Amino acid sequence: MVTADDVRKIVGLADIGIDDAEIVEFAKQCSDILDYFAILDTLDKGEPQIRDRYNIFREDEVLPSLSQEESLQNANQTEKGYFKAPRVM
């Protein structure tokens, strides 16, 4: 179980600003996460679990949309039919 002192130590090492009011909440969340890992450690690692697979994707459907001219009509700057944005270096 993760204690409030453990969280304070982690917060200090990570240099994260967390209020004392949040320490208890973070301790509980960290403990819950470690409990989930403990559950995962109990799974049989010998054989892979095979489940029925099915297609969860929908078919592509073409819907009406804006033309290129309509899309660019409110742009501050365009170039060769595309939006032009400031160069970022």
C-alpha positions in Angstrom: 0.0 0.0 0.0 1.3 3.4 -0.9 1.4 5.8 2.0 1.2 9.6 2.2 4.9 9.7 2.9 5.6 7.6 -0.2 3.6 10.1 -2.3 5.5 13.1 -0.7 8.8 11.5 -1.5 7.7 10.8 -5.2 6.4 14.4 -5.4 9.7 15.8 -4.2 11.7 13.6 -6.6 9.5 14.6 -9.5 9.4 18.2 -8.5 5.6 18.4 -8.8 3.6 20.9 -7.0 0.8 19.0 -5.1 -1.2 20.3 -2.2 -1.3 18.4 1.1 -5.0 18.0 0.5 -4.3 16.0 -2.7 -1.7 13.7 -1.0 -4.3 11.3 0.4 -6.1 11.1 -2.9 -2.9 10.3 -4.8 -1.9 7.7 -2.3 -5.2 5.9 -2.8 -4.9 6.1 -6.6 -1.3 4.8 -6.6 -2.4 1.9 -4.3 -5.3 1.1 -6.7 -2.9 1.0 -9.6 -0.5 -1.4 -7.8 -3.5 -3.6 -6.9 -4.4 -3.9 -10.6 -0.9 -4.9 -11.4 -1.1 -7.6 -8.7 -4.2 -8.9 -10.3 -2.5 -9.0 -13.7 0.4 -11.0 -12.1 -2.0 -13.8 -11.2 -3.0 -14.4 -14.9 -1.7 -17.6 -16.5 1.2 -16.7 -18.7 1.6 -20.1 -20.3 -0.9 -20.0 -23.2 -2.3 -17.0 -24.9 -5.9 -16.3 -24.4 -7.7 -16.5 -27.7 -11.0 -14.7 -28.0 -13.4 -14.5 -30.9 -12.6 -11.6 -33.1 -15.0 -9.5 -35.0 -14.9 -6.4 -37.1 -15.6 -3.4 -34.9 -15.1 -0.9 -37.7 -17.9 0.6 -39.7 -17.9 0.9 -43.4 -16.6 4.2 -44.8 -19.4 6.5 -45.9 -18.7 9.5 -48.1 -20.6 12.5 -46.8 -20.9 16.0 -48.3 -18.2 18.4 -47.1 -16.8 21.8 -47.8 -15.0 22.4 -51.1 -11.4 23.6 -51.0 -12.4 27.1 -51.8 -15.0 27.2 -49.0 -12.5 25.8 -46.5 -9.9 28.5 -47.3 -12.2 31.5 -47.6 -11.7 32.6 -43.9 -7.9 31.8 -43.8 -5.5 34.7 -43.2 -3.0 33.3 -45.6 -3.1 30.6 -48.2 -0.5 29.2 -50.6 -1.1 26.9 -53.6 -4.6 26.0 -52.3 -3.5 25.2 -48.7 -3.5 27.0 -45.4 -0.3 28.8 -44.7 1.0 28.9 -41.2 4.0 30.7 -39.6 7.2 28.8 -39.8 8.2 27.1 -36.5 11.8 26.3 -35.8 
